[in-house]
Amino acid sequence: MKNSECEIHIISPKGWIQKYKKHSDKWIQTTNNKNRHMTSEQLLSHILPLLRIDYIGKWKIVVIPDNINIENEI
């Protein structure tokens, strides 16, 4: 699976979702119907802190391939 073939969801403990999708050479962050362009390094800086041991079980990072529809399963 390539970066352009999936969407990344970061889900807070309260259910707030940030979505990230690769378009051309940038990532698009969608939050509350607002879009923001970011580099791969900026996306990584959003994900890495959530992988710390003290965040395990509190936040979810989900990678969804484009060919799977899981609208209400997250």
HTML snippet that shows the backbone in 3Dmol.js (N, CA, C, O; Angstrom):
<script src="https://3Dmol.org/build/3Dmol-min.js"></script>
<div id="view" style="width:600px;height:400px;position:relative"></div>
<script>
const pdb = `
ATOM      1  N   MET A   1       0.848  -1.167   0.000  1.00  0.00           N
ATOM      2  CA  MET A   1       0.000   0.000   0.000  1.00  0.00           C
ATOM      3  C   MET A   1       0.900   1.238   0.000  1.00  0.00           C
ATOM      4  O   MET A   1       1.848   1.334   0.779  1.00  0.00           O
ATOM      5  N   LYS A   2       0.586   2.170  -0.878  1.00  0.00           N
ATOM      6  CA  LYS A   2       1.339   3.418  -0.990  1.00  0.00           C
ATOM      7  C   LYS A   2       0.663   4.504  -0.150  1.00  0.00           C
ATOM      8  O   LYS A   2      -0.504   4.378   0.221  1.00  0.00           O
ATOM      9  N   ASN A   3       1.406   5.563   0.142  1.00  0.00           N
ATOM     10  CA  ASN A   3       0.843   6.686   0.898  1.00  0.00           C
ATOM     11  C   ASN A   3      -0.419   7.239   0.250  1.00  0.00           C
ATOM     12  O   ASN A   3      -1.352   7.644   0.944  1.00  0.00           O
ATOM     13  N   SER A   4      -0.449   7.255  -1.064  1.00  0.00           N
ATOM     14  CA  SER A   4      -1.588   7.838  -1.786  1.00  0.00           C
ATOM     15  C   SER A   4      -2.789   6.896  -1.853  1.00  0.00           C
ATOM     16  O   SER A   4      -3.824   7.255  -2.415  1.00  0.00           O
ATOM     17  N   GLU A   5      -2.661   5.694  -1.285  1.00  0.00           N
ATOM     18  CA  GLU A   5      -3.733   4.698  -1.353  1.00  0.00           C
ATOM     19  C   GLU A   5      -4.426   4.471  -0.011  1.00  0.00           C
ATOM     20  O   GLU A   5      -5.079   3.449   0.196  1.00  0.00           O
ATOM     21  N   CYS A   6      -4.274   5.441   0.903  1.00  0.00           N
ATOM     22  CA  CYS A   6      -4.899   5.261   2.213  1.00  0.00           C
ATOM     23  C   CYS A   6      -5.220   6.619   2.837  1.00  0.00           C
ATOM     24  O   CYS A   6      -4.816   7.670   2.339  1.00  0.00           O
ATOM     25  N   GLU A   7      -5.951   6.560   3.930  1.00  0.00           N
ATOM     26  CA  GLU A   7      -6.265   7.743   4.722  1.00  0.00           C
ATOM     27  C   GLU A   7      -5.903   7.415   6.165  1.00  0.00           C
ATOM     28  O   GLU A   7      -6.184   6.317   6.646  1.00  0.00           O
ATOM     29  N   ILE A   8      -5.279   8.370   6.857  1.00  0.00           N
ATOM     30  CA  ILE A   8      -4.896   8.184   8.251  1.00  0.00           C
ATOM     31  C   ILE A   8      -5.882   8.949   9.120  1.00  0.00           C
ATOM     32  O   ILE A   8      -6.167  10.118   8.863  1.00  0.00           O
ATOM     33  N   HIS A   9      -6.405   8.283  10.155  1.00  0.00           N
ATOM     34  CA  HIS A   9      -7.297   8.932  11.110  1.00  0.00           C
ATOM     35  C   HIS A   9      -6.618   8.937  12.472  1.00  0.00           C
ATOM     36  O   HIS A   9      -6.135   7.903  12.934  1.00  0.00           O
ATOM     37  N   ILE A  10      -6.581  10.090  13.109  1.00  0.00           N
ATOM     38  CA  ILE A  10      -6.144  10.194  14.502  1.00  0.00           C
ATOM     39  C   ILE A  10      -7.397  10.508  15.300  1.00  0.00           C
ATOM     40  O   ILE A  10      -8.073  11.505  15.047  1.00  0.00           O
ATOM     41  N   ILE A  11      -7.705   9.643  16.276  1.00  0.00           N
ATOM     42  CA  ILE A  11      -8.955   9.754  17.020  1.00  0.00           C
ATOM     43  C   ILE A  11      -8.628  10.013  18.485  1.00  0.00           C
ATOM     44  O   ILE A  11      -7.907   9.239  19.114  1.00  0.00           O
ATOM     45  N   SER A  12      -9.162  11.104  19.022  1.00  0.00           N
ATOM     46  CA  SER A  12      -8.917  11.465  20.415  1.00  0.00           C
ATOM     47  C   SER A  12      -9.756  10.599  21.344  1.00  0.00           C
ATOM     48  O   SER A  12     -10.683   9.931  20.887  1.00  0.00           O
ATOM     49  N   PRO A  13      -9.452  10.594  22.635  1.00  0.00           N
ATOM     50  CA  PRO A  13     -10.253   9.832  23.588  1.00  0.00           C
ATOM     51  C   PRO A  13     -11.725  10.261  23.616  1.00  0.00           C
ATOM     52  O   PRO A  13     -12.588   9.471  24.001  1.00  0.00           O
ATOM     53  N   LYS A  14     -12.021  11.500  23.213  1.00  0.00           N
ATOM     54  CA  LYS A  14     -13.403  11.991  23.199  1.00  0.00           C
ATOM     55  C   LYS A  14     -14.084  11.805  21.842  1.00  0.00           C
ATOM     56  O   LYS A  14     -15.217  12.248  21.653  1.00  0.00           O
ATOM     57  N   GLY A  15     -13.399  11.152  20.896  1.00  0.00           N
ATOM     58  CA  GLY A  15     -13.997  10.859  19.600  1.00  0.00           C
ATOM     59  C   GLY A  15     -13.749  11.887  18.518  1.00  0.00           C
ATOM     60  O   GLY A  15     -14.282  11.750  17.417  1.00  0.00           O
ATOM     61  N   TRP A  16     -12.965  12.904  18.791  1.00  0.00           N
ATOM     62  CA  TRP A  16     -12.630  13.921  17.792  1.00  0.00           C
ATOM     63  C   TRP A  16     -11.668  13.304  16.783  1.00  0.00           C
ATOM     64  O   TRP A  16     -10.700  12.654  17.177  1.00  0.00           O
ATOM     65  N   ILE A  17     -11.916  13.496  15.485  1.00  0.00           N
ATOM     66  CA  ILE A  17     -11.128  12.838  14.439  1.00  0.00           C
ATOM     67  C   ILE A  17     -10.402  13.859  13.565  1.00  0.00           C
ATOM     68  O   ILE A  17     -10.992  14.836  13.103  1.00  0.00           O
ATOM     69  N   GLN A  18      -9.124  13.614  13.351  1.00  0.00           N
ATOM     70  CA  GLN A  18      -8.338  14.338  12.355  1.00  0.00           C
ATOM     71  C   GLN A  18      -8.055  13.345  11.237  1.00  0.00           C
ATOM     72  O   GLN A  18      -7.617  12.224  11.494  1.00  0.00           O
ATOM     73  N   LYS A  19      -8.304  13.754   9.999  1.00  0.00           N
ATOM     74  CA  LYS A  19      -8.079  12.869   8.853  1.00  0.00           C
ATOM     75  C   LYS A  19      -6.951  13.433   8.004  1.00  0.00           C
ATOM     76  O   LYS A  19      -6.833  14.645   7.822  1.00  0.00           O
ATOM     77  N   TYR A  20      -6.123  12.528   7.487  1.00  0.00           N
ATOM     78  CA  TYR A  20      -4.994  12.915   6.647  1.00  0.00           C
ATOM     79  C   TYR A  20      -5.019  12.079   5.377  1.00  0.00           C
ATOM     80  O   TYR A  20      -5.135  10.854   5.430  1.00  0.00           O
ATOM     81  N   LYS A  21      -4.908  12.751   4.234  1.00  0.00           N
ATOM     82  CA  LYS A  21      -4.941  12.084   2.929  1.00  0.00           C
ATOM     83  C   LYS A  21      -3.849  12.675   2.055  1.00  0.00           C
ATOM     84  O   LYS A  21      -3.678  13.894   2.010  1.00  0.00           O
ATOM     85  N   LYS A  22      -3.117  11.829   1.368  1.00  0.00           N
ATOM     86  CA  LYS A  22      -2.032  12.268   0.489  1.00  0.00           C
ATOM     87  C   LYS A  22      -2.589  12.728  -0.855  1.00  0.00           C
ATOM     88  O   LYS A  22      -3.356  12.006  -1.492  1.00  0.00           O
ATOM     89  N   HIS A  23      -2.206  13.927  -1.285  1.00  0.00           N
ATOM     90  CA  HIS A  23      -2.567  14.476  -2.594  1.00  0.00           C
ATOM     91  C   HIS A  23      -1.311  15.074  -3.210  1.00  0.00           C
ATOM     92  O   HIS A  23      -0.722  16.001  -2.655  1.00  0.00           O
ATOM     93  N   SER A  24      -0.907  14.552  -4.340  1.00  0.00           N
ATOM     94  CA  SER A  24       0.329  14.979  -5.014  1.00  0.00           C
ATOM     95  C   SER A  24       1.507  14.871  -4.051  1.00  0.00           C
ATOM     96  O   SER A  24       1.804  13.783  -3.558  1.00  0.00           O
ATOM     97  N   ASP A  25       2.183  15.992  -3.778  1.00  0.00           N
ATOM     98  CA  ASP A  25       3.349  15.961  -2.899  1.00  0.00           C
ATOM     99  C   ASP A  25       3.044  16.480  -1.495  1.00  0.00           C
ATOM    100  O   ASP A  25       3.964  16.663  -0.698  1.00  0.00           O
ATOM    101  N   LYS A  26       1.777  16.720  -1.180  1.00  0.00           N
ATOM    102  CA  LYS A  26       1.377  17.233   0.133  1.00  0.00           C
ATOM    103  C   LYS A  26       0.355  16.317   0.783  1.00  0.00           C
ATOM    104  O   LYS A  26      -0.322  15.543   0.105  1.00  0.00           O
ATOM    105  N   TRP A  27       0.249  16.409   2.084  1.00  0.00           N
ATOM    106  CA  TRP A  27      -0.810  15.753   2.841  1.00  0.00           C
ATOM    107  C   TRP A  27      -1.870  16.798   3.145  1.00  0.00           C
ATOM    108  O   TRP A  27      -1.550  17.962   3.386  1.00  0.00           O
ATOM    109  N   ILE A  28      -3.126  16.386   3.134  1.00  0.00           N
ATOM    110  CA  ILE A  28      -4.236  17.274   3.469  1.00  0.00           C
ATOM    111  C   ILE A  28      -4.803  16.819   4.807  1.00  0.00           C
ATOM    112  O   ILE A  28      -5.217  15.670   4.958  1.00  0.00           O
ATOM    113  N   GLN A  29      -4.817  17.733   5.780  1.00  0.00           N
ATOM    114  CA  GLN A  29      -5.424  17.453   7.078  1.00  0.00           C
ATOM    115  C   GLN A  29      -6.835  18.023   7.068  1.00  0.00           C
ATOM    116  O   GLN A  29      -7.034  19.196   6.756  1.00  0.00           O
ATOM    117  N   THR A  30      -7.816  17.186   7.412  1.00  0.00           N
ATOM    118  CA  THR A  30      -9.206  17.626   7.494  1.00  0.00           C
ATOM    119  C   THR A  30      -9.664  17.508   8.942  1.00  0.00           C
ATOM    120  O   THR A  30      -9.638  16.428   9.533  1.00  0.00           O
ATOM    121  N   THR A  31     -10.083  18.637   9.498  1.00  0.00           N
ATOM    122  CA  THR A  31     -10.590  18.686  10.866  1.00  0.00           C
ATOM    123  C   THR A  31     -11.763  19.656  10.882  1.00  0.00           C
ATOM    124  O   THR A  31     -11.621  20.812  10.483  1.00  0.00           O
ATOM    125  N   ASN A  32     -12.913  19.192  11.341  1.00  0.00           N
ATOM    126  CA  ASN A  32     -14.099  20.062  11.404  1.00  0.00           C
ATOM    127  C   ASN A  32     -14.367  20.771  10.078  1.00  0.00           C
ATOM    128  O   ASN A  32     -14.655  21.968  10.052  1.00  0.00           O
ATOM    129  N   ASN A  33     -14.270  20.025   8.983  1.00  0.00           N
ATOM    130  CA  ASN A  33     -14.531  20.523   7.632  1.00  0.00           C
ATOM    131  C   ASN A  33     -13.560  21.604   7.178  1.00  0.00           C
ATOM    132  O   ASN A  33     -13.856  22.344   6.240  1.00  0.00           O
ATOM    133  N   LYS A  34     -12.413  21.705   7.826  1.00  0.00           N
ATOM    134  CA  LYS A  34     -11.370  22.636   7.389  1.00  0.00           C
ATOM    135  C   LYS A  34     -10.210  21.815   6.851  1.00  0.00           C
ATOM    136  O   LYS A  34      -9.863  20.781   7.421  1.00  0.00           O
ATOM    137  N   ASN A  35      -9.614  22.263   5.768  1.00  0.00           N
ATOM    138  CA  ASN A  35      -8.484  21.566   5.162  1.00  0.00           C
ATOM    139  C   ASN A  35      -7.209  22.366   5.352  1.00  0.00           C
ATOM    140  O   ASN A  35      -7.213  23.594   5.261  1.00  0.00           O
ATOM    141  N   ARG A  36      -6.120  21.662   5.618  1.00  0.00           N
ATOM    142  CA  ARG A  36      -4.821  22.297   5.788  1.00  0.00           C
ATOM    143  C   ARG A  36      -3.779  21.446   5.076  1.00  0.00           C
ATOM    144  O   ARG A  36      -3.750  20.228   5.251  1.00  0.00           O
ATOM    145  N   HIS A  37      -2.935  22.066   4.286  1.00  0.00           N
ATOM    146  CA  HIS A  37      -1.852  21.361   3.595  1.00  0.00           C
ATOM    147  C   HIS A  37      -0.676  21.214   4.547  1.00  0.00           C
ATOM    148  O   HIS A  37      -0.381  22.124   5.323  1.00  0.00           O
ATOM    149  N   MET A  38      -0.008  20.072   4.489  1.00  0.00           N
ATOM    150  CA  MET A  38       1.172  19.870   5.315  1.00  0.00           C
ATOM    151  C   MET A  38       2.157  18.949   4.624  1.00  0.00           C
ATOM    152  O   MET A  38       1.798  18.193   3.721  1.00  0.00           O
ATOM    153  N   THR A  39       3.398  19.023   5.060  1.00  0.00           N
ATOM    154  CA  THR A  39       4.440  18.147   4.522  1.00  0.00           C
ATOM    155  C   THR A  39       4.405  16.815   5.264  1.00  0.00           C
ATOM    156  O   THR A  39       3.710  16.669   6.270  1.00  0.00           O
ATOM    157  N   SER A  40       5.151  15.860   4.763  1.00  0.00           N
ATOM    158  CA  SER A  40       5.260  14.556   5.430  1.00  0.00           C
ATOM    159  C   SER A  40       5.865  14.708   6.819  1.00  0.00           C
ATOM    160  O   SER A  40       5.461  14.017   7.754  1.00  0.00           O
ATOM    161  N   GLU A  41       6.832  15.612   6.956  1.00  0.00           N
ATOM    162  CA  GLU A  41       7.466  15.837   8.250  1.00  0.00           C
ATOM    163  C   GLU A  41       6.465  16.401   9.259  1.00  0.00           C
ATOM    164  O   GLU A  41       6.496  16.031  10.433  1.00  0.00           O
ATOM    165  N   GLN A  42       5.586  17.286   8.814  1.00  0.00           N
ATOM    166  CA  GLN A  42       4.567  17.834   9.713  1.00  0.00           C
ATOM    167  C   GLN A  42       3.581  16.754  10.143  1.00  0.00           C
ATOM    168  O   GLN A  42       3.174  16.714  11.304  1.00  0.00           O
ATOM    169  N   LEU A  43       3.197  15.885   9.222  1.00  0.00           N
ATOM    170  CA  LEU A  43       2.302  14.779   9.568  1.00  0.00           C
ATOM    171  C   LEU A  43       2.966  13.867  10.598  1.00  0.00           C
ATOM    172  O   LEU A  43       2.331  13.450  11.565  1.00  0.00           O
ATOM    173  N   LEU A  44       4.216  13.569  10.391  1.00  0.00           N
ATOM    174  CA  LEU A  44       4.939  12.720  11.330  1.00  0.00           C
ATOM    175  C   LEU A  44       5.011  13.365  12.716  1.00  0.00           C
ATOM    176  O   LEU A  44       4.944  12.669  13.729  1.00  0.00           O
ATOM    177  N   SER A  45       5.144  14.676  12.763  1.00  0.00           N
ATOM    178  CA  SER A  45       5.194  15.352  14.059  1.00  0.00           C
ATOM    179  C   SER A  45       3.844  15.306  14.775  1.00  0.00           C
ATOM    180  O   SER A  45       3.795  15.494  15.991  1.00  0.00           O
ATOM    181  N   HIS A  46       2.753  15.063  14.058  1.00  0.00           N
ATOM    182  CA  HIS A  46       1.442  14.872  14.683  1.00  0.00           C
ATOM    183  C   HIS A  46       1.289  13.440  15.216  1.00  0.00           C
ATOM    184  O   HIS A  46       0.650  13.218  16.244  1.00  0.00           O
ATOM    185  N   ILE A  47       1.877  12.485  14.511  1.00  0.00           N
ATOM    186  CA  ILE A  47       1.705  11.072  14.855  1.00  0.00           C
ATOM    187  C   ILE A  47       2.677  10.598  15.938  1.00  0.00           C
ATOM    188  O   ILE A  47       2.272   9.886  16.857  1.00  0.00           O
ATOM    189  N   LEU A  48       3.933  10.976  15.844  1.00  0.00           N
ATOM    190  CA  LEU A  48       4.946  10.441  16.759  1.00  0.00           C
ATOM    191  C   LEU A  48       4.637  10.658  18.246  1.00  0.00           C
ATOM    192  O   LEU A  48       4.803   9.717  19.022  1.00  0.00           O
ATOM    193  N   PRO A  49       4.202  11.830  18.680  1.00  0.00           N
ATOM    194  CA  PRO A  49       3.906  11.994  20.109  1.00  0.00           C
ATOM    195  C   PRO A  49       2.826  11.040  20.614  1.00  0.00           C
ATOM    196  O   PRO A  49       2.837  10.657  21.784  1.00  0.00           O
ATOM    197  N   LEU A  50       1.898  10.656  19.743  1.00  0.00           N
ATOM    198  CA  LEU A  50       0.809   9.772  20.155  1.00  0.00           C
ATOM    199  C   LEU A  50       1.253   8.319  20.293  1.00  0.00           C
ATOM    200  O   LEU A  50       0.510   7.493  20.822  1.00  0.00           O
ATOM    201  N   LEU A  51       2.443   8.003  19.828  1.00  0.00           N
ATOM    202  CA  LEU A  51       2.971   6.651  19.943  1.00  0.00           C
ATOM    203  C   LEU A  51       3.751   6.448  21.244  1.00  0.00           C
ATOM    204  O   LEU A  51       4.257   5.355  21.500  1.00  0.00           O
ATOM    205  N   ARG A  52       3.851   7.491  22.061  1.00  0.00           N
ATOM    206  CA  ARG A  52       4.518   7.353  23.359  1.00  0.00           C
ATOM    207  C   ARG A  52       3.744   6.385  24.239  1.00  0.00           C
ATOM    208  O   ARG A  52       2.531   6.235  24.091  1.00  0.00           O
ATOM    209  N   ILE A  53       4.434   5.741  25.137  1.00  0.00           N
ATOM    210  CA  ILE A  53       3.841   4.719  25.986  1.00  0.00           C
ATOM    211  C   ILE A  53       2.701   5.278  26.850  1.00  0.00           C
ATOM    212  O   ILE A  53       1.750   4.550  27.137  1.00  0.00           O
ATOM    213  N   ASP A  54       2.769   6.530  27.267  1.00  0.00           N
ATOM    214  CA  ASP A  54       1.731   7.084  28.130  1.00  0.00           C
ATOM    215  C   ASP A  54       0.471   7.473  27.365  1.00  0.00           C
ATOM    216  O   ASP A  54      -0.532   7.831  27.983  1.00  0.00           O
ATOM    217  N   TYR A  55       0.498   7.413  26.041  1.00  0.00           N
ATOM    218  CA  TYR A  55      -0.700   7.681  25.240  1.00  0.00           C
ATOM    219  C   TYR A  55      -1.399   6.404  24.772  1.00  0.00           C
ATOM    220  O   TYR A  55      -2.525   6.455  24.277  1.00  0.00           O
ATOM    221  N   ILE A  56      -0.733   5.264  24.928  1.00  0.00           N
ATOM    222  CA  ILE A  56      -1.310   4.008  24.453  1.00  0.00           C
ATOM    223  C   ILE A  56      -2.651   3.765  25.143  1.00  0.00           C
ATOM    224  O   ILE A  56      -2.749   3.828  26.369  1.00  0.00           O
ATOM    225  N   GLY A  57      -3.669   3.490  24.355  1.00  0.00           N
ATOM    226  CA  GLY A  57      -5.011   3.246  24.881  1.00  0.00           C
ATOM    227  C   GLY A  57      -5.855   4.495  24.992  1.00  0.00           C
ATOM    228  O   GLY A  57      -7.061   4.410  25.222  1.00  0.00           O
ATOM    229  N   LYS A  58      -5.235   5.664  24.830  1.00  0.00           N
ATOM    230  CA  LYS A  58      -5.987   6.911  24.933  1.00  0.00           C
ATOM    231  C   LYS A  58      -6.323   7.474  23.547  1.00  0.00           C
ATOM    232  O   LYS A  58      -7.426   7.976  23.331  1.00  0.00           O
ATOM    233  N   TRP A  59      -5.407   7.392  22.646  1.00  0.00           N
ATOM    234  CA  TRP A  59      -5.588   7.881  21.280  1.00  0.00           C
ATOM    235  C   TRP A  59      -5.507   6.696  20.329  1.00  0.00           C
ATOM    236  O   TRP A  59      -4.834   5.706  20.614  1.00  0.00           O
ATOM    237  N   LYS A  60      -6.200   6.804  19.195  1.00  0.00           N
ATOM    238  CA  LYS A  60      -6.124   5.769  18.164  1.00  0.00           C
ATOM    239  C   LYS A  60      -5.534   6.378  16.900  1.00  0.00           C
ATOM    240  O   LYS A  60      -5.849   7.511  16.533  1.00  0.00           O
ATOM    241  N   ILE A  61      -4.683   5.618  16.248  1.00  0.00           N
ATOM    242  CA  ILE A  61      -4.188   5.975  14.921  1.00  0.00           C
ATOM    243  C   ILE A  61      -4.606   4.832  14.014  1.00  0.00           C
ATOM    244  O   ILE A  61      -4.171   3.695  14.196  1.00  0.00           O
ATOM    245  N   VAL A  62      -5.449   5.135  13.038  1.00  0.00           N
ATOM    246  CA  VAL A  62      -6.018   4.117  12.161  1.00  0.00           C
ATOM    247  C   VAL A  62      -5.631   4.451  10.718  1.00  0.00           C
ATOM    248  O   VAL A  62      -5.789   5.590  10.277  1.00  0.00           O
ATOM    249  N   VAL A  63      -5.129   3.464   9.993  1.00  0.00           N
ATOM    250  CA  VAL A  63      -4.815   3.625   8.573  1.00  0.00           C
ATOM    251  C   VAL A  63      -5.846   2.833   7.786  1.00  0.00           C
ATOM    252  O   VAL A  63      -5.976   1.620   7.956  1.00  0.00           O
ATOM    253  N   ILE A  64      -6.580   3.529   6.922  1.00  0.00           N
ATOM    254  CA  ILE A  64      -7.668   2.914   6.175  1.00  0.00           C
ATOM    255  C   ILE A  64      -7.325   2.889   4.682  1.00  0.00           C
ATOM    256  O   ILE A  64      -7.237   3.943   4.053  1.00  0.00           O
ATOM    257  N   PRO A  65      -7.131   1.699   4.113  1.00  0.00           N
ATOM    258  CA  PRO A  65      -6.897   1.618   2.661  1.00  0.00           C
ATOM    259  C   PRO A  65      -8.091   2.174   1.890  1.00  0.00           C
ATOM    260  O   PRO A  65      -9.230   2.057   2.344  1.00  0.00           O
ATOM    261  N   ASP A  66      -7.843   2.770   0.740  1.00  0.00           N
ATOM    262  CA  ASP A  66      -8.898   3.374  -0.075  1.00  0.00           C
ATOM    263  C   ASP A  66      -9.964   2.375  -0.491  1.00  0.00           C
ATOM    264  O   ASP A  66     -11.115   2.763  -0.696  1.00  0.00           O
ATOM    265  N   ASN A  67      -9.623   1.121  -0.621  1.00  0.00           N
ATOM    266  CA  ASN A  67     -10.587   0.144  -1.123  1.00  0.00           C
ATOM    267  C   ASN A  67     -11.454  -0.471  -0.015  1.00  0.00           C
ATOM    268  O   ASN A  67     -12.187  -1.427  -0.269  1.00  0.00           O
ATOM    269  N   ILE A  68     -11.378   0.066   1.207  1.00  0.00           N
ATOM    270  CA  ILE A  68     -12.209  -0.432   2.308  1.00  0.00           C
ATOM    271  C   ILE A  68     -13.120   0.682   2.786  1.00  0.00           C
ATOM    272  O   ILE A  68     -12.662   1.804   3.001  1.00  0.00           O
ATOM    273  N   ASN A  69     -14.405   0.394   2.958  1.00  0.00           N
ATOM    274  CA  ASN A  69     -15.373   1.371   3.462  1.00  0.00           C
ATOM    275  C   ASN A  69     -15.765   0.963   4.870  1.00  0.00           C
ATOM    276  O   ASN A  69     -16.438  -0.050   5.066  1.00  0.00           O
ATOM    277  N   ILE A  70     -15.336   1.768   5.871  1.00  0.00           N
ATOM    278  CA  ILE A  70     -15.649   1.419   7.257  1.00  0.00           C
ATOM    279  C   ILE A  70     -16.295   2.603   7.974  1.00  0.00           C
ATOM    280  O   ILE A  70     -16.002   2.834   9.148  1.00  0.00           O
ATOM    281  N   GLU A  71     -17.137   3.335   7.323  1.00  0.00           N
ATOM    282  CA  GLU A  71     -17.740   4.563   7.853  1.00  0.00           C
ATOM    283  C   GLU A  71     -18.088   4.528   9.327  1.00  0.00           C
ATOM    284  O   GLU A  71     -17.689   5.436  10.056  1.00  0.00           O
ATOM    285  N   ASN A  72     -18.800   3.543   9.794  1.00  0.00           N
ATOM    286  CA  ASN A  72     -19.267   3.535  11.182  1.00  0.00           C
ATOM    287  C   ASN A  72     -18.547   2.526  12.064  1.00  0.00           C
ATOM    288  O   ASN A  72     -19.038   2.178  13.138  1.00  0.00           O
ATOM    289  N   GLU A  73     -17.386   2.054  11.619  1.00  0.00           N
ATOM    290  CA  GLU A  73     -16.700   1.016  12.373  1.00  0.00           C
ATOM    291  C   GLU A  73     -15.564   1.536  13.224  1.00  0.00           C
ATOM    292  O   GLU A  73     -14.989   0.760  13.988  1.00  0.00           O
ATOM    293  N   ILE A  74     -15.212   2.797  13.136  1.00  0.00           N
ATOM    294  CA  ILE A  74     -14.090   3.339  13.899  1.00  0.00           C
ATOM    295  C   ILE A  74     -14.518   3.609  15.331  1.00  0.00           C
ATOM    296  O   ILE A  74     -13.712   4.070  16.139  1.00  0.00           O
TER     297      ILE A  74
END
`;
const viewer = $3Dmol.createViewer("view");
viewer.addModel(pdb, "pdb");
viewer.setStyle({}, {cartoon: {color: "spectrum"}});
viewer.zoomTo();
viewer.render();
</script>
